[in-house]
Amino acid sequence: MTTETITIREARSDTDYHRAYPVIRQLIPDLDMQTYAQRVFVARATGYRMFIAEAGEDLVGLIGMVPNHNIHDGFVTYIEHVVVDLKHRGKGYGVKLLEFAEARALEDGCGLLQLDTEEGARVDNLYLKNGYRRTGSYFSKALRG
C-alpha cells in the first residue's frame, strides 16, 4: 500500500459537490443528481459537512460528517460515509480520511465518533483495524404515508 500525499479540505462550493457526485454514486448507485443536490442542500443546512481528499487534481475520496448532541452519548461526530474512488482504492486513503475525521472531531471538542455500515459491508475491516468497535445493530424501516 503506497499512499500519495493528499490534501483534505471542506467542500464549500457547488463545484466541489458536483465533483464529489460520481464518487458518492459508487456508494449509492441509484442516487440521481437532482436528489443528490436536494439532499446536499438540506443536509448542509442541518450540520452536514463533506471533506474531499485530493491528490493533485484528482478527487480520490471523501468523508461526510455531522456533529450531533444526543442523550445517550452526549456530543458525538457521526460519520455518514467514507468513500474512496474505485481507481484509488488500496492506497491508504480511507485510513487518511478516518484520521482526518478523528483530528477534526477532537478539534471541535468531540471525543466520540460513530458510524454504521450495511450488513456484510466489505469495509468493516477498515474500521475494526483502525480502532473502531462494533457496539450495536443498525435498523431501518421504510415508511409510506
N, C-alpha and C positions, 0 to 999 in steps of 0.2 A: 504494500500500500504506500503510494507516494502522494503526499499532499502538497499541491502547489500553494503558493501564497494566495490567500483570498482576502477580500475586503468584505465586511458585513456592515450594512448600513440600513437605516429605516427606509422603507418605500414611502415616499411622500407625494409623488405626483401621479397623475393619471397614466403617464408614460411608464412609470415603474410598475404599476398594477397591470397594465396591458402586457408588458414584457413577462410578468410572472404568470399570466394566464396559461400558456402552454405547459408550464411546469405543474401548476395546480391540476390541470387536466390529467396528468399522469397519475394523480391520486384519485381524482373524481372524474372519470372519463365522460360521464353523461352531463357534465356541467356546461351549459351553453353560455356564451359571452354575455347575453343580456341578464341572465340570472346571476352570473358571477358579479357583474357590475352593480346590480341591485344589492346583493348580499354584502359586497365590499363597502358600499355606501353606508348601510345600516350598521354593519359590524364596526367600522371606524368610528361612527358616532357613539357607539356604546363601549369603547375602550380597546377594541382590537387593534393590534399593531403588527404589521408584516415587516420582516427584516430579510433583505435579499443578500445572498452571497455571490460575489463576482470574482472571477479570475480573468483579469484583463477585461475584455469587452463582453465575455460570456457570463450570463446569469447561470450559475451552476447549482443553486439551490435556494431554499427559502424556509423560514420558520415563522409561524403565526403565534402570537402570544396575547393573552388577555389577563390583566390584573383582576383579581376577584377577592372580595371580602365575604366570608361566609361564617355561619355559626359553628360549623363542625371544626374547621381548621384555622379560622382567622384569616390572615392575609396570605393568599396563595397566588402564584402566577400559573395560569393554565396554558399549556402548550397545545394549541389547536391542531397544528400539523407541522411536520418536518418533512420536506420533500427535497430530494436531490435529483437533479435531471438525470434521466436514464444514461445518457452518454458520459456522465461524470461520476457515476456510482463506483464504489470501491476505492476511492481516493482519500477517504477520511473526512469528507466534507460534512457528513451527518454528525460526526463527533464534534467537529468545529462549531456547527450550529448549536448543538447542545451545550457546549462550553460557553458559547456566547450567551445563551439563554440563562444559564446559571449566573454568570457575571452580571448580566443586566438585572436579573431579579434581586440579587444582593444589593446592587447599586440603588434599586428602588426601595430597599428596606424590607424585602420579602425573603423569607427563609425556607419556603416550600414550593416546589414545582410539582404540578400534577398534569397527567395526560392520560388518554385512553387510546386503545387500538382495537381494531376489529378482531374478532375471534380468529385465531390461527394466522395472524399477520406475521409475515416473514421478518418484519423489522423488530419484533420483540427482543431479539438477542442484542440489538444495538442498545436498547435501553438497559437491559439487565447487565451487560458488560460495562456500562458507564455509571453504575451505582444506583440505578432506579430499582425499586422493588415492587412486586405485584401486591396491591393492597385491597383489591376488591374485584367486582364484576361490573360490567357495563351493560345497562339495559336500555332499551328504547321501545317506544310504541307509537306507531303512526296513527294520528287522529284524523278522523273525517268529520267535518262539521257541516 
